[in-house]
Amino acid sequence: MNIRKSIILRVRIAFLIIGVFALAALVRIVMLQTEDDGKWAKLAEQIDLDYRKVKATRGNIYSDNGSLLATSLPSYRVAFDPTIASEKIYRLGIDALADKLSGHFKDRSKNYYKRRINDARLAGKQYIILNRKHVNYQQKKKMATWPIFREGRLKGGIIFEKHDRRYRPFSYLGYRTVGFVNDNNDGAGLEYSFNKYLAGKDGKALYQKMAGGKWRPLYDGSEIRAEEGYDIHTTINVNLQDVTESALLKALKEHDADYGCAVVMEVKTGEIKAISNLTRNEKYNDYREVFNYAVQGLADPGSTFKLVSMIALLEDSKLKLTDSIDTGNGKYKFYNSVMPDHKPGGYGVISVKQALEFSSNIAISKMVYSQFGSDPQKYIDYISSVGLAQPLGFQMIGEGIPKVKNPADKSWSGITLPWMSIGYEVEVTPLQILALYNAVANNGKMMRPIIVKSVTKADNEIKHFKSKVIKRKICSTKTLKEVKSMLEGVVENGTAKNIGNSHYKIAGKTGTAQKIVNGKYIKKYNTSFVGYFPADNPQYSCIVVIDKPKGFRQYGSNVAAPVFKEIADKIYARDLEMHQPYIARKNDADGVFPVIRAGNREDLQKICDELAIPNKTTTHEEWVKAQRKDNAVLWTTDEIAPEVVPNVLGMTLRDAIFLLENHGLQVAHRGKGRITAQSVLPGRKLLKGSRITLTLG
């Protein structure tokens, strides 16, 4: 009996304790819902609030004439707080607003937008994204006038969330050069190299976390405004960039090559006017800019490196260009390796000048080995003295570091020196080779290539970049004169005579480097041509590299050199400063002679007849020129060949313009009267689209 009472007592005590705890919990719930409601609501709000980064607008990238290469355009995501508008404003405007949204985005019906906004308002949702598509600034301004939206953010609930997108007006032109920067601040090209100027300074703003993990800006006045980035002004010329890319792309397709690059540089300043890098895209069967070979692509330069060997030989010996060298039957053995020449059967005995013109491997390597074989370090020192042993210090991040062997290296062998002398067992970038040839064109002064001239904020220049001289003189004046002669000879008589022309001189060197796979040479090549023009007054230097061309033409002379010429021809046609003015010969005939010298036959005969000037003709052709015959004017045929520049001396401006424009030339003129001079010599090969300046007097 006592045991039973004891158990009942314990159960009652347990129930009592449970009841007390339940009552205490109920009281606490009531307190949380009433007395502490404001405290916890505020804490919850704080947990869902955060100061988040507001990206600054990036600066612009400009070409040399102020054309935009890259800019940031604002776009806006359209969000909405449907709970803010008053009942009257909402009721009067919701139908029209839904209709406007449906008409603009054209993806959902009016009823869809109305139902979605109504549901959000009834549910008390303070943030919805109306459409994932972004709108531009002009569209944003138009939307701000729509029903409900026109009340603004505080009364209407409209939220335009700004997002910048990078826009390139010239699309893929110079894509890799302009470059990019991703969200992790990794990237390439100018965007990456000059990111510290372009990026600006990010701001901060208070955001509230919404359902689904979305964040909306609160604009409570505590935000820190972002500072826009600076602008950079490059040396790139849009027209020359287009010419360069087009010529390179055409050749890559024609030869089914793996990749190629081309760079055009202004001789005196070192300014890069065009730079193109194109790589085959197997997936889409086209070419795209994915790697900057010109700046970063280290490779054996091949025969373009022979210029270094020739400078070293001429500087270190009493060698003359007329001295002879026996190249034998086209094969020469250095230790256990055979050095071949390109020409079957060899060149036999040739001069030193011809050694470079014909690009004889045997001649160059024999001379270098004879001069430096006992002290190869001396040859390495010459490589350094012409600026090819160190990086150029180019403005863009990622420049390749030259790989030049040293006699102390473990990999140095008996055949290293002769093979290095012709451009193997040494690695440099195309831009570094171009800088050397540019120095030759610039009378020995080596310029550091430059691609960005200044950094600005509005009209204020923040930083200016000047062209810098790397080396005052890469070699003696005597050597410089001799290598210039040889480089001109390459085009006039040697491996690149296929690109010679009568309008202007080209000087340069072909290059064909055999590829190495698994330590063995294979029959695949890296072809190149580097040089400058016009050779007698250099304005531009250029390098073209095309890797692994297919087909029977796989050499620098017939793969890369024609690309160089196409680029040079188009630059020459555009740049009147390179044209030699035509000086009209003074008429030495005695007596009075009509001012009219050439033009339309019928017009000229009519003028002479009206002025009672004796005249007769030997032709019925439309265009004639005047000759003196006793005391009369004799009209003879003025032969106008379609493929050459016409002679318009003595013509009226009207006749000259008619004739020249029909030949595809762009005409500029100065002065009054008859044509007394023309900037392009008559009879020269016609370059359609080029400019010709006429002087009247």
Summary of the structure (lengths in Angstrom):
residues: 697
radius of gyration: 38.4
end to end distance: 143.9
largest distance: 165.4
contacts: 2266
relative contact order: 0.08
helix: 35%
strand: 27%
